């Protein structure tokens, strides 16, 4: 039986980019785990799949389907490819969704591609909220490690009274630090308590 990473590697090696059309079809699956797996495999292909995915993205964008989940997944994959050609499309996508959960995801992709801090500031407003958008916002900023992101997460940890959110924030801070280990001294300077809580995980990851 294959684990997730082995399955991704197997598909990439055996099928190559020929698997892309089927993977895009799987993103339309009703099972969220299947959609996530298909998206993850597409991302793993890297830039060699960019042209095909971008063409599919443009087709779906032109269809102008309301609350198109597949379009969101494709935009995420393309932003991971650093495909800056989708920037003008992303801005227009903000008007294509009634489901408010789409907004932090689109803003995240805008931020990943443009590096413009105005988008990080918008994501921070979602994090200051409570409920589902709060968690989506937290997940979104973990993909852009920086001192400001660490500051935002520290603030959220300090003000939140929700234990599950505090645990979620700690996990997010750990992901940020593992993406950019040079931020560890900064965290220690800003909040030693948090740094000590996740110190073991950081040290253990460096031994691997």
N, C-alpha and C positions, 0 to 999 in steps of 0.2 A: 504494500500500500504506500502510495507517495504522500509525503507531506506537501504543504503549500509551495514551498520554495522548490522542491524537487519537481513538482508538477509544472510549474512555470518554466523551469529549465528544460524539461522534457519537451514541452510544446515548442519552445523557441528553437531547440536543436533539431527536432524531427520535422517540424512544419515550416519554420521560418516565417517570412512575411506573407507567405501564402495563407497563413491562418488568420490574417487580419480581417477579411470579410466576415468570417464566422465569429470572430471575437466581437465585432461590432454588433452582430445579431444577438449575441449573448448579453450585451449591455441592455438590450430591450427585455431581457428575462424578468419575470415578476419577482424572482428570488434575489433579494439585496446582496446576499453573499456571492451569488453567481455574477452579478453585475460588478461587484468589487473585484472579484478574481479576474474577470475579463479585462477590466480597466487596468489592473496591476500588470497583467501580461503585456497589454499594449504599451504601457509606459516602459516596460523592460526592454522592448525592441529598440527604443532610442530613436535618434534622428532618421534612421533608415526608413522608418515607417511614417515619417512626418507628412510627406506629400500625399500619401493615400488617405491618412486620417484627416488632413486638412480639407481635401476635396469632399470627403463625407460630411465633415463639419459644415462646409459651405452649403451643401445640398439641404441639410436639415435646417440650417438657419433660414434659407430661402423659403422653406415650407411654412415657417412662422407658426409652428404648433405651440399652443399655449401650454406653459409649464412642462416643456420638453425635457424630461430627465436625461435622455440619451445625449442631448446637446450639452448638458452640464458636464456629463462624464467626458465627452470628447474634448470640451474646452479645458478640462483639468489635465487630460493627457497631453494636449498641445502646449499648455503652459509649462508642464514638466519638461517638454522638449525645448522650452524657451522659444516657442514659435511666436515672435512678436507680430506677425501678420494678423493675428486674431484680436489685437488690441481694439481696433475700431468696432469689431463685432461685439466684443465683450461689453463695451459701453452701451450699445444698443440693446443688448440682451437684458439689461436692467429693466427695460420696459416690456419685456415679453413674459414676465412671470407674475402671477398673483400669489403664489406660495412664497411667503416671506423667507422661508428657509433657503431659498435660492440666492438671496441677496449677499449674505456673507461669503458664499462659495464663489460668486462672480467677482466680488471685491477682492477676495484672496488671489484669484488668478490675475486680476489687474495689478495687484501689488507685486506678485511674483515676477511679472513681465516688465513692469515699468520702474519698480523700486521707488516709486513716488510715495513719500511718507503720508500724504493726505489719505491714501487708502488704508494705511495702518491705523491712522486716527479714526477712520470710520469703523474699522474692525473693533477698535477699543470700545466704541459706543455699544456694540453688540455684547461685548464681554461684560460691560457694566450693567446690562439688563439681567433678567432672570429667566430661566426656562430653557427651551431647546436652542434658541438663538445664542444664548450664553455659551453653551458647550461647543456649538459649531464655530463661533468666533474664536474660542480658545484653541480649538484644533487648527483653525486657519493660520493663526500667527506662528504656530510652532514650526511651520515650513520656512520661516524667514528669520533665522537666528541673528540676533543683534542685542546690544545693550538695552535698547529701548523695549524690545520684546521681553527681555528679562525683567525690566522695570514694571511693565504692564502685568506680568504674571505674578510678580511679588506683591504688587498692590492688590490684585484679586485675591491672593491667598490670605493676605492680612485682613481684608475687610469682610470676606465671606464667612458666614456663620453656618453654612451648609457643609457637613463633614464630607459628603461624597464629592462635592465640588472641590474642596480643599485637596482631596486625594487626587482628583483629576488634574488639578493645577500642578501638583507636585510631579505627576507623571509627565505633564507637558513641559515643565521646566527641565526635567531629565532629558527628554527628547531634544530640546533646544541645545543643551550642553553637549550631548553626544554628537550633534551635528556640527558644533563648533566648540571644541574643548577649551579654546582660549578664553571662553566666557566664564570658566570656573572661578578664577580669582575675582572677577567682577561680582559674581553672586556672593562669594564669601564676604566681600567688602560691604555689600548692600544688605545681606540678611544671612548671618552665620547660622541661625537656627535651621533655615531651609537647606543650606549647603550641607549641614551635618546630617540631615534626614536622608539625603540622597547620595551621601558620600560613598557608601559601600557599593551602590550600583555603578557609580562613575568609575571607581577604582577597579571593580570587577570587569567592566567593559574594556578597560585599557589593557587588561591581562590577556584578553582573547586574541 
